[in-house]
Amino acid sequence: MPNIRLPDGSTKSFPNPVTVAEIAQSIGAGLARAALAGRVNSKLVDTGFRVDSDADVAIITERDAEGVEILRHSTAHLLAHAVKELFPDAQVTIGPVIENGFYYDFSYKRPFTPEDLAAIEKRMVEIAKRDLPVQRKVMPRDEAVEFFRKQGESYKAEIIASIPEKEDISLYGQGNWIDLCRGPHVPSTGKLKVFKLMRVAGAYWRGDSRNEMLQRIYGTAWAKKEDQDAYLKMLEEAEKRDHRRLGTQLDLFHMQEEAPGLAFWHPKGWVLWQAVEQYMRRVYRENGYREVRGPQILDRSLWERTGHWENFKDNMFTTASENREYAIKPMNCPGHILIFNKGVRSYRELPLRYGEFGSCHRNEPSGALHGLMRVRGFVQDDGHIFCTEDQILPECVAFTELLQKVYRDFGFTEVIYRVATRPAKRIGADELWDKAESALKQALEKSGVRYTLSPGEGAFYGPKVEYSLKDGLGRVWQCGTIQVDFSMPGRLGAEYVAEDNSRRTPVMLHRAIVGSMERFIGILIEHYAGAFPLWLAPEQVVVLNITERQASYANDVKEALVKSGFRAFADLRNEKISYKIREHSLQKLPYQLVVGDKEMQAETVAVRTRSGEDLGAMSLEAFTARLRNEANAQVHG
């Protein structure tokens, strides 16, 4: 006689074992119709799951985040089912849920075309309308291997054969189609109503470039049509804001095959870079950081001592000279420890904060490269704080406050906080990991912010807080981080003289605010759609003459603005003023100053904003004051 405890605190008793679907029906017919799955004692299960003892039970619907995930996972199965009906020779591999959707990888004799995608989506709609029951089946491992081999599904058979021999295999079927899956899934295909196939891409089997190239079909699925419409509209806007497209349009940077994963910065792009870097350099100075610079290439033996060679070698570029092997640094932390080690350090010097705009290289797979967002060479606003255990908490609290201010200055007001805990592959004793993870959680609690946990996502040398920002389209980008490291300083012999004259190993806090400068600038480009606030704009003001008579005056205005510290230039071309205004509007300049005979005689300028607003004539002094106030408000407001 199971007693079922519901989320509202109420209890229901049943004389016999009962399914999640029957529990939902006992609560109400509406909930029974809406039920997608259940949560029994914190475990997600199908609605057909039978509860035979006392349990805490919640009914999962499309209103729950888990419900949307289940809809997406089930829609991935719907995709595979449709592909098999239309292309029986296609082999099915894996199909997980991803952010905002799902994908499925297929092996097929020819590439899928856009026409194929349209036909597959149409068949998915048809299968969903059949309202086929989705049923779970358990099969012994070897029997499941043989079952899929007989069906010609060699990839599925290979996956199952890699599972331990004595484990039973969970399968889900709908109609005449069945797949390997842990579940849970929706009760029937009729629950799947809002989805769209997006594109086809290549993907190596098991992510290994030595294996066959498969075809990956991406899709999106939602609980409500309006949610999907909003998502598709966001994607359309994101395409317009793509930093690669705007990088070309605004002449900021480019990338080319001769240097995969590395950016060529053009003059205007480098001005934007310097605006970001010099702002961050001022942040360093004002918050007690001493800027340092470490070498690019360090001997293999150092990377072995730090643990990078064992844990990170595949991501490192290496080189050799005179029978010595070196690595191009993928991160700056070992160099900062070597700087700390030069000289005797006292507890009175701690916390000691080093900062570096360090150039790093990582051997990212070519298929993962994506403009400035995923590169092989990048510069970090890197910093390392050497401190005592007692100083961890105040340093982490101060860092969170500083990061929040920096993000606000760049125009990002919403920050998401995650604590990433110990991974399976790590260095250091568990008691040190306990201490480090506890310090990070306490720091965020003291900062008064909510956070979630990312189990197993920490660095191999320590746990970390990941700071993610939301951009103008609501997309989340993880940029900042602070990591507590009890291991690496000791591995490289770092120590300080404590108050009792004993030698102790400092704790090292690895921290970055914007992270990769390249990636952060890519985010800025897309966040602002290239229309940067005044203080970041590569070109802030253009002065336009109407005829040749005003050329000298226009140039004098430009020179005065430059002397006042603004990024101004004059367009003195013999073109119609309407043409010049339109051209510079496309370049998204904050201000255009038009000077004709009237302005020249009155020693004024006619001011137009980026939005096309005509502010009328004003003196150069008044306009300069406006610029100064606007720039200061954006950074210090």
Secondary structure, DSSP 8 states (H G I E B T S, - for coil): --EEE-TTS-EEE-SS-EEHHHHHHHH-HHHHHH--EEEETTEEE-TT-EE-S-EEEEEE-TTSHHHHHHHHHHHHHHHHHHHHHH-TT-EE----EETTEEEEEEE-SS---HHHHHHHHHHHHHHHHTT-BEEEEEEEHHHHHHHHHHTT-HHHHHHHHTS-TT-EEEEEEETTEEEE------SBGGG--EEEEEEEEEEEGGG-TTS-EEEEEEEEEESSHHHHHHHHHHHHHHHHH-HHHHHHHTT-EE--TTSTT--EE-HHHHHHHHHHHHHHHHHHHHTTEEE----SEEEHHHHHHHTHHHHHGGG--EEEETTEEEEE-S-SHHHHHHHHHSS--BGGG-SEEEEEEEEEE----GGG-BTTTB-SEEEEEEEEEEE-HHHHHHHHHHHHHHHHHHHHHTT---EEEEEE---SS--S-HHHHHHHHHHHHHHHHHHT---EEETT-SBTTB-EEEEEEE-TTS-EEEEEEEEEESSHHHHTT--EE-TTS-EE--EEEEEEEEEEHHHHHHHHHHHTTT---TTT-SS-EEEEESSGGGHHHHHHHHHHHHHTT--EEEE--SS-HHHHHHHHHHTT-SEEEEE-HHHHHHTEEEEEETT--EEEEEEHHHHHHHHHHHHHHHHH-
